[in-house]
Amino acid sequence: MAALLTLGRCLSAIGDTESSLRTFVVALADATGSGNPGGIADAVDGLAEVSCDSGDIELAVELTALSDALREQRHVAVPSVVTFVRRDLIDLFRAQLDPSGYAELRRAGAQRDVHWVVERVTAERPGTGLAGT
């Protein structure tokens, strides 16, 4: 799991958004299949980073809200390696969205589930081989 998450972040850092997306979707599937709540939340955070990098700020806000909700429900801490990235993302969200829109997206995201994540992130990328994953 850690290797997939690290690979996804590395791919994202070099600008390979589609490979990063695929890697985080695989990590999410693996974490879900093994019942790893921290891995699920970490993979959702990775997908939030990819969404932000792709310009879909609203999806990224919903995904970070979902990962926060998952961590709270299952009493899982945010890994220190992710803390700074999340802080930067949240600052970006707040700078680009009005406070009520941000709060609304956070509420919506906190109500989502893992199946919604996979459907949402793959639906808009049919050329990645992920459509219908």
Residue pairs with C-beta under 8 A, 6 or more apart in sequence:
1 27
1 30
1 31
1 34
1 36
1 39
1 42
4 23
4 24
4 26
4 27
4 30
4 43
5 24
5 27
5 39
5 42
5 43
5 46
7 23
8 20
8 23
8 24
8 27
8 43
8 46
8 50
9 20
9 46
9 49
11 17
11 19
11 20
11 23
12 20
12 46
12 49
12 50
12 53
17 50
17 53
17 54
18 125
18 127
18 128
20 46
20 49
20 50
20 53
21 47
21 50
21 121
21 125
21 128
21 130
22 128
22 129
22 130
23 46
24 43
24 46
24 47
24 50
25 43
25 47
25 118
25 121
25 122
25 130
25 133
27 39
27 42
27 43
27 46
28 40
28 43
28 44
28 47
28 114
28 117
28 118
29 118
29 133
30 36
30 39
31 37
31 38
31 39
31 40
31 42
31 43
32 40
32 114
37 70
37 71
37 73
37 74
37 76
38 71
38 74
38 76
38 77
38 79
40 70
40 114
41 67
41 70
41 71
41 74
41 76
41 78
42 67
42 79
42 82
44 63
44 64
44 66
44 67
44 70
44 114
44 117
45 63
45 64
45 67
45 82
45 85
45 86
47 63
47 117
47 121
48 59
48 60
48 61
48 63
48 64
48 67
48 89
49 60
49 85
49 89
50 121
51 57
51 59
51 60
51 63
51 121
52 60
52 89
52 92
56 124
57 92
57 93
57 96
57 97
58 97
58 105
59 120
59 121
60 89
60 93
61 93
61 97
61 102
61 105
61 106
61 109
62 105
62 106
62 108
62 109
62 112
63 109
63 117
64 86
64 89
64 90
64 93
64 109
65 105
65 106
65 107
65 108
65 109
65 110
65 112
66 109
66 110
66 112
66 113
66 117
68 110
69 109
69 110
69 111
70 76
71 77
71 78
78 86
93 102
94 102
97 105
118 133
121 130
122 128
122 130
122 131
122 132
122 133
123 131
125 131
